[in-house]
């Protein structure tokens, strides 16, 4: 898995064989450690085959919110309606409630015991996540964490390659202008004189 779309597709297709949920959402913690970026497929129907995996809804949220604080405790099953009633639910939770989700499972994504993000499984019915499923999901979470770490590393590499290409292009342009400047300053054919020797 090399990008978030592949990751969401894997979660939404492979985990559906094991668990009952509507759709998944992932959040990766930004380098500033103050925000995270959430990625969710906009569900277009109950059947995941109808989903457009190219249409990923992206939202920036601050890390200081109730959902991020809840996931720091590990796996948590949350009644979405109760969370909304507190008035502390971020906008993406309200959007999921509006499309009929009643419960979500929060699970951390870790690399070397450091939380690098989290994922959420949204269910349209309550009681969809029992202790047996939570234990199974704990086993799967290690692989999901590796995938998330790979995504973060790939994005960092892509960003660095883009910067390198930008610097390369800038150097080539500056080199071109310098070559023109050198040709202009050392071009003696443009010198016109009026002495009898010329």
C-alpha positions in Angstrom: 0.0 0.0 0.0 1.6 3.2 -1.2 -1.1 5.9 -0.8 -4.2 6.8 1.2 -6.6 5.8 -1.5 -5.2 2.3 -1.6 -5.2 2.2 2.2 -8.9 3.2 2.4 -9.8 0.7 -0.4 -8.0 -2.1 1.5 -9.8 -1.2 4.8 -13.2 -0.8 3.1 -12.9 -4.1 1.2 -10.8 -6.5 3.2 -12.0 -5.6 6.7 -15.6 -5.8 5.7 -15.1 -9.6 5.5 -14.4 -9.6 9.3 -16.4 -6.7 10.7 -19.8 -5.0 10.1 -19.2 -1.3 9.3 -20.3 1.2 6.7 -17.0 2.8 5.8 -13.6 3.7 7.2 -11.7 6.9 7.7 -8.0 7.4 8.4 -6.2 10.4 10.0 -2.5 11.0 9.7 -0.8 13.3 12.2 1.0 16.2 10.4 4.7 17.0 10.9 3.8 20.0 13.0 2.2 17.6 15.6 -0.6 20.1 16.1 -2.9 19.0 13.3 -4.0 15.8 11.5 -5.4 15.3 8.0 -8.4 13.0 7.8 -9.2 11.1 4.6 -12.6 9.5 4.0 -14.2 8.1 1.0 -17.5 9.8 0.4 -19.9 6.8 0.5 -22.3 6.8 -2.5 -24.3 3.8 -1.4 -24.3 0.8 0.9 -22.4 -1.2 -1.6 -18.7 -0.3 -1.5 -18.4 -1.3 -5.2 -20.3 1.9 -5.9 -17.7 4.0 -4.2 -15.4 6.2 -6.3 -12.0 5.6 -4.8 -10.7 8.7 -6.6 -13.0 10.9 -4.6 -11.5 11.2 -1.2 -12.8 13.9 1.1 -9.9 15.6 3.0 -10.2 17.6 6.1 -7.6 19.3 8.4 -8.4 19.1 12.1 -6.5 20.2 15.1 -5.0 17.3 17.2 -6.5 18.9 20.3 -10.0 17.6 20.0 -12.1 14.9 21.7 -11.6 12.2 19.1 -7.8 12.5 19.1 -7.9 12.4 22.9 -10.1 9.3 23.0 -7.9 7.3 20.6 -4.9 7.9 22.8 -6.4 5.4 25.2 -6.3 2.7 22.5 -9.3 1.0 20.9 -12.5 2.8 21.7 -16.1 2.2 20.6 -18.1 5.4 20.5 -21.8 6.2 20.3 -21.8 9.0 17.8 -25.1 10.5 18.9 -23.8 10.8 22.5 -20.5 12.3 21.3 -22.5 14.9 19.2 -24.7 15.7 22.2 -21.6 16.8 24.2 -21.0 19.6 21.6 -17.4 18.6 21.3 -17.6 16.5 18.2 -15.5 17.7 15.2 -17.3 18.4 11.9 -16.3 15.1 10.3 -18.2 13.3 13.1 -21.3 15.3 12.4 -21.1 14.6 8.7 -20.9 10.8 9.4 -23.9 11.1 11.7 -25.8 12.9 9.0 -25.3 10.0 6.6 -26.7 7.5 9.1 -23.7 6.4 11.2 -24.5 5.6 14.8 -21.3 4.1 16.1 -17.6 4.3 15.4 -14.5 2.4 16.4 -11.4 4.4 17.0 -8.0 2.7 16.8 -4.5 4.2 16.9 -1.9 3.7 14.1 1.6 3.4 15.7 5.1 3.3 14.6 7.8 2.4 17.2 5.2 3.1 20.0 4.6 6.6 18.6 1.1 7.4 17.4 1.3 8.5 13.7 -2.4 8.6 13.2 -5.6 6.7 13.7 -8.4 5.0 11.8 -12.1 4.9 12.4 -14.7 2.4 11.3 -18.2 3.8 11.1 -21.3 1.6 11.6 -24.9 2.4 10.8 -26.1 0.3 13.8 -25.1 0.2 17.4 -23.3 -2.8 19.0 -21.4 -3.7 15.9 -18.1 -3.9 17.7 -17.9 -6.5 20.4 -14.8 -7.6 22.5 -14.0 -10.5 20.1 -13.9 -8.2 17.1 -11.9 -5.6 19.1 -9.3 -8.4 19.9 -9.2 -9.4 16.2 -8.8 -5.8 15.1 -5.9 -5.3 17.6 -4.1 -8.0 15.6 -4.8 -6.4 12.3 -3.8 -3.0 13.5 -0.1 -3.7 13.4 -0.3 -4.3 9.6 -2.5 -1.2 9.2 0.1 0.8 11.2 2.9 -0.5 8.9 0.8 0.6 5.9 0.2 4.0 7.4 3.9 4.5 8.2 4.7 3.5 4.5 2.2 6.1 3.3 3.7 8.8 5.5 7.3 7.9 4.3 6.2 7.8 0.6 4.5 11.2 1.0 7.7 12.6 2.6 9.8 11.2 -0.3 7.4 12.6 -2.9 7.6 16.0 -1.2 11.4 15.9 -1.1 11.6 14.8 -4.8 9.3 17.7 -5.8 11.6 20.1 -3.9 14.7 18.7 -5.6 13.0 19.0 -9.0 12.1 22.6 -8.2 15.7 23.4 -7.2 17.0 21.6 -10.3 14.7 23.6 -12.6 15.7 26.9 -10.9 19.4 26.0 -11.3 18.9 25.2 -15.0 17.1 28.5 -15.5 19.8 30.4 -13.7 22.5 28.6 -15.6 20.8 29.5 -18.9 20.7 33.2 -17.9 24.3 33.1 -16.8 25.4 31.6 -20.1 23.5 34.3 -21.9 25.2 36.9 -19.7 28.6 35.5 -20.4 28.0 35.4 -24.1 26.8 39.0 -24.1 29.7 40.3 -22.0 32.4 38.5 -24.0 31.0 39.0 -27.5 33.6 41.2 -29.2 31.8 41.1 -32.6 29.4 43.7 -31.4 32.2 46.3 -30.8 32.2 48.9 -33.4 35.1 51.3 -33.6 35.9 54.4 -35.7 39.7 54.4 -35.8 41.5 54.0 -39.2 42.9 50.6 -38.1 39.4 49.1 -38.0 
